[in-house]
């Protein structure tokens, strides 16, 4: 068995400390500032915030350890950086190989996480970090261990790279399917056999709305070559659009009722069958929101990450918050999934029209202004079936890929476990 050292005896440990917020900026003044895991990448974090008056500093290739919410993840410092209280910097001495120690932390991550304490969020103290046990074989053996892990991980990385490329190709295929569908390519046969001009309801809609063929003047609109028989209308010209609201959190009687309530974070290209929160009848009455019917398409107008611009279909009646717009498809001669799939195709364009300094956002008028290629209702049904037939194959492949990626992560942990547990038995 190799000797075991306390971390404080073989590394310098620097506990993070957050400077005053007045020293933060996002324009690159000062040095990068990392507060926790939020900016971590595969090996190095990406800088979003900078600090002109740092308190605690990590140097290039110090191990950055997340010490709170969550405990355990690691990255390497990309250079001289300021670290906040969510991180600790660990700088091994000459008795430890940097990559060996980093791999050991990867192996030890779940065990380290279990040492976290706290009611609001889990954290570990500097005392806990200092007293961590680290196996310390001779340097020559550490180098061999690192080489063995690198070799095995290299093979895994090749496989993971192929799987990620497959996912990217699936996304390209998905967009190609949707584009072809909304250019009428899957339903040419239907239009040959049906006289659209004989459909009175569709013709009435056509009379009421302008047909747009040249979209070159709208930079936020998809360039689609739609059939002559179709219309292109703005959502607000053909559907009612309503923005939701949140009942006051200060009134307990407004919450934990029986009415489903949707937040923008739940609107993620899916069908909503249940919600995280429920409101009461009195909560609904005291908020500027309506109970929307089944078949309503919700669009996220604001949200972190990739939320803004995503859509969902209600499979239950539900109210919704002020960051979502309800497109009342069920009140018009239209398939809800037809609009839902178009919004998937139009996702990046929808996101581009947002405004705001801190976080881009849509509003009701911007949602109403989104233009949609509008086919007759019978053709819409066929289009939806053709889309789902093709995308079901895509989703099955993607599920297989995701399973394989999860297995690769598990295999990585298995390699580390086998390596370091064998080491303890030497």
FENMO-V566921 format. One record per residue. PHI is phi in whole degrees, -180 to 180 (* if undefined). PSI is psi as a letter, one per 30 degrees, with the letter a starting at -180 (NA if undefined). OMEGA is omega in radians with two decimals (none if undefined). Layout:
BEGIN
PHI_PSI_OMEGA + PHI_PSI_OMEGA
END
This chain:
BEGIN
*_k_3.14 + -73_l_3.09 + -64_k_3.12 + -114_k_3.12 + -117_l_2.94 + -74_k_-3.08 + -57_e_-3.12 + -65_f_-3.12 + -91_f_-3.12 + -135_g_3.13 + -159_l_2.98 + -87_k_-3.09 + -117_k_-3.12 + -117_j_3.11 + -78_k_-3.13 + -70_l_3.09 + -150_k_-3.07 + -80_k_3.05 + -71_l_3.05 + -64_k_-3.05 + -62_f_-3.13 + -66_f_3.14 + -95_g_3.13 + -86_l_2.97 + -159_l_3.14 + -118_g_-3.09 + -107_g_3.05 + 94_g_3.10 + -78_k_3.13 + 89_b_-3.14 + -116_l_3.13 + -57_k_-3.14 + -123_k_3.12 + -116_k_-3.09 + -97_f_-3.10 + -175_a_-3.04 + -73_f_-2.99 + -52_e_-3.08 + -100_g_-3.10 + -65_k_3.00 + -114_a_3.13 + -67_e_3.12 + -132_e_-3.14 + -121_k_3.07 + -77_l_3.07 + -108_k_-3.07 + -79_k_3.00 + -118_e_-3.06 + -119_k_3.13 + -125_l_-3.08 + -136_k_-3.12 + -96_f_3.14 + -138_i_-3.06 + -68_k_3.10 + -102_e_3.11 + -117_k_-2.99 + -122_k_2.99 + -107_k_3.14 + -103_l_-3.13 + -53_k_3.08 + 68_g_2.86 + -64_k_3.05 + -78_k_3.08 + -94_j_-3.10 + -107_k_3.06 + -75_k_-3.04 + -107_g_3.13 + -156_k_2.99 + 38_i_0.12 + -99_l_3.07 + -96_k_2.97 + 119_e_-3.11 + -60_l_-3.12 + -133_l_2.97 + -145_l_3.02 + -105_k_3.11 + -68_k_-3.12 + -79_f_-3.11 + 165_a_3.06 + -76_j_-3.06 + -137_l_3.02 + -92_k_3.13 + -118_k_3.10 + -86_a_-3.01 + -73_f_3.07 + -83_f_-3.09 + -130_l_2.89 + -130_k_3.08 + -102_k_-3.12 + -123_k_-3.08 + -119_j_-3.07 + -66_k_3.07 + -85_a_-3.03 + -69_f_-3.13 + -86_f_-3.10 + -124_k_3.01 + -76_k_-3.08 + -54_e_-3.07 + -69_e_3.07 + -60_e_-3.13 + -66_e_3.11 + -63_e_3.09 + -63_e_3.13 + -64_e_3.10 + -65_e_3.08 + -62_e_3.11 + -63_e_-3.00 + -88_g_-2.96 + -56_e_-3.09 + -66_e_3.11 + -68_e_3.12 + -67_e_3.13 + -59_e_-3.12 + -68_f_3.13 + -84_f_-3.13 + -67_k_3.10 + -130_l_3.12 + 131_k_-3.11 + -89_e_-3.11 + -75_e_3.06 + -150_l_-3.10 + -77_k_3.10 + -151_l_3.03 + -118_k_-3.10 + -89_l_3.09 + -64_e_3.11 + -61_e_3.12 + -62_e_-3.14 + -64_e_-3.11 + -61_e_-3.04 + -97_g_3.06 + -68_k_3.10 + -85_k_3.12 + -127_k_3.06 + -66_k_-3.05 + -128_i_3.06 + -68_l_3.07 + -56_l_-3.07 + -56_e_3.14 + -59_e_3.13 + -72_e_3.09 + -59_e_-3.14 + -63_e_3.12 + -65_e_3.13 + -62_e_3.12 + -62_e_-3.13 + -63_e_3.14 + -66_e_3.12 + -65_e_3.13 + -57_e_-3.11 + -64_e_-3.13 + -68_e_3.13 + -67_e_3.14 + -61_e_3.10 + -65_e_3.10 + -64_e_-3.12 + -61_e_3.10 + -63_e_3.14 + -65_e_3.14 + -65_e_3.11 + -60_e_3.11 + -65_e_-3.14 + -65_e_3.13 + -67_e_3.07 + -63_e_3.10 + -61_e_3.12 + -63_e_3.10 + -63_e_3.13 + -67_e_3.09 + -64_e_3.12 + -67_e_3.07 + -62_e_3.13 + -64_e_-3.14 + -59_e_3.14 + -66_e_3.12 + -66_e_3.09 + -62_e_-3.11 + -66_e_3.14 + -63_e_3.13 + -63_e_-3.14 + -64_e_-3.08 + -87_g_2.90 + -106_g_3.05 + 74_g_-3.04 + -73_f_-3.13 + -88_f_-3.04 + -126_g_3.08 + -58_e_-3.11 + -62_e_-3.11 + -67_e_-3.11 + -66_e_3.10 + -67_f_-3.04 + -102_f_-3.10 + -134_k_3.13 + -91_j_-3.08 + -62_e_-3.10 + -67_f_3.12 + -85_f_3.14 + -86_j_-3.00 + -63_e_-3.10 + -64_e_-3.14 + -67_e_3.13 + -65_e_3.08 + -64_e_3.08 + -62_e_-3.11 + -64_e_3.13 + -66_e_-3.05 + -79_f_-3.04 + -126_k_3.12 + -74_k_3.09 + -93_k_-3.11 + -106_k_3.09 + -110_e_-3.12 + -95_j_-3.12 + -105_g_-3.05 + -65_f_-3.10 + -82_f_-3.10 + -115_j_-3.05 + -69_f_-3.13 + -97_g_-3.14 + -111_k_3.09 + -63_k_3.04 + -89_j_-3.11 + -123_k_3.08 + -94_i_-3.02 + -86_l_3.12 + -62_l_3.14 + -61_f_-3.08 + -75_f_-3.08 + -90_l_2.96 + -101_l_2.91 + -130_j_-3.03 + -127_l_3.03 + -83_k_-3.12 + -54_e_-3.09 + -70_f_3.11 + -82_f_-3.02 + -121_f_3.13 + -128_l_2.90 + -74_k_3.09 + -124_k_-3.12 + -126_k_3.07 + -97_k_-3.09 + -86_a_3.13 + -158_l_3.14 + -104_k_3.03 + -60_k_-3.09 + -57_k_3.10 + -74_f_-3.11 + -78_f_3.14 + -109_j_-3.11 + -60_f_-3.09 + -71_f_3.11 + -85_f_-2.98 + -119_l_3.13 + 62_h_3.08 + -99_b_-3.08 + -119_g_-3.10 + -100_j_3.12 + -60_k_-3.13 + -132_k_-3.02 + -103_k_3.00 + -98_l_-3.10 + -63_f_3.13 + -66_f_3.13 + -91_f_-3.12 + -91_j_-3.01 + -140_i_3.12 + 42_i_-3.09 + -155_l_2.98 + -100_k_-3.09 + -93_j_3.13 + -106_f_3.07 + -154_l_-3.09 + -125_l_-3.14 + -71_e_-3.07 + -126_l_3.12 + -130_k_3.07 + -117_l_-3.13 + -96_l_3.06 + -59_e_-3.13 + -70_e_3.06 + -64_e_3.12 + -64_e_-3.11 + -68_f_-3.08 + -100_g_3.06 + -126_l_-3.14 + -83_i_3.13 + -142_l_3.13 + -112_l_3.02 + -82_j_-3.05 + -88_k_-3.07 + -78_l_3.01 + -57_k_-3.13 + 96_f_3.07 + -69_k_3.06 + -99_k_3.10 + -98_k_3.10 + -123_k_3.11 + -76_k_-3.10 + -94_f_3.14 + -152_l_3.13 + 162_l_-3.13 + -69_l_3.05 + 59_b_-3.05 + -100_g_-3.08 + -63_e_-3.06 + -57_k_3.12 + 98_f_3.10 + -82_l_-3.09 + -134_l_3.11 + -153_l_3.08 + -108_k_3.08 + -76_k_3.02 + -104_g_3.06 + -141_l_3.00 + -64_k_-3.09 + -157_l_2.94 + -93_l_-3.05 + -153_l_-3.03 + -85_l_-3.03 + -74_f_3.11 + -94_g_3.14 + -128_k_3.06 + -112_k_3.08 + -97_k_3.07 + -100_j_-2.97 + -83_i_-3.08 + -64_e_-3.04 + -65_f_-3.14 + -91_g_-3.10 + -127_l_3.12 + -73_i_-3.06 + -161_k_3.06 + -82_k_3.10 + -54_e_-3.11 + -68_f_3.11 + -63_e_3.11 + -70_e_3.13 + -58_e_-3.13 + -70_e_3.08 + -64_e_3.14 + -67_f_3.02 + -66_e_3.12 + -62_e_-3.02 + -91_g_-2.98 + -49_e_-3.08 + -65_e_3.12 + -69_e_3.10 + -62_e_-3.11 + -65_e_-3.05 + -70_f_-3.05 + -86_f_3.13 + -67_l_3.10 + -134_l_3.13 + 132_l_-3.10 + -81_e_-3.07 + -80_e_-3.10 + -147_k_-3.12 + -61_k_-3.12 + -145_k_2.97 + -90_l_2.97 + -140_l_-3.05 + -57_e_-3.09 + -68_e_3.10 + -67_e_3.08 + -66_e_3.13 + -61_f_-3.06 + -82_f_-3.14 + -64_k_-3.10 + -97_k_-3.01 + -127_k_2.97 + -71_k_-2.96 + -116_j_-3.14 + -94_l_3.04 + -58_l_-3.02 + -58_e_-3.13 + -66_e_3.12 + -71_e_3.08 + -57_e_-3.12 + -60_e_3.14 + -69_e_3.12 + -59_e_3.13 + -61_e_3.13 + -63_e_-3.14 + -66_e_3.09 + -62_e_-3.04 + -68_e_3.10 + -62_e_-3.11 + -77_e_-3.09 + -72_f_3.11 + -64_e_3.08 + -65_e_3.13 + -60_e_-3.10 + -68_e_3.10 + -65_e_3.11 + -65_e_-3.11 + -64_e_3.10 + -62_e_3.10 + -63_e_3.12 + -64_e_3.14 + -63_e_3.09 + -63_e_3.13 + -65_e_3.11 + -65_e_3.10 + -65_e_3.11 + -65_e_3.10 + -65_e_3.09 + -63_e_3.12 + -64_e_3.13 + -66_e_3.10 + -60_e_3.12 + -64_e_3.13 + -65_e_3.11 + -62_e_3.13 + -65_e_-3.14 + -62_e_-3.13 + -62_e_-3.12 + -63_e_-3.01 + -80_f_3.08 + -79_e_3.01 + -66_e_-3.12 + -62_e_-3.14 + -66_f_-3.07 + -89_f_-3.11 + -64_NA_none
END
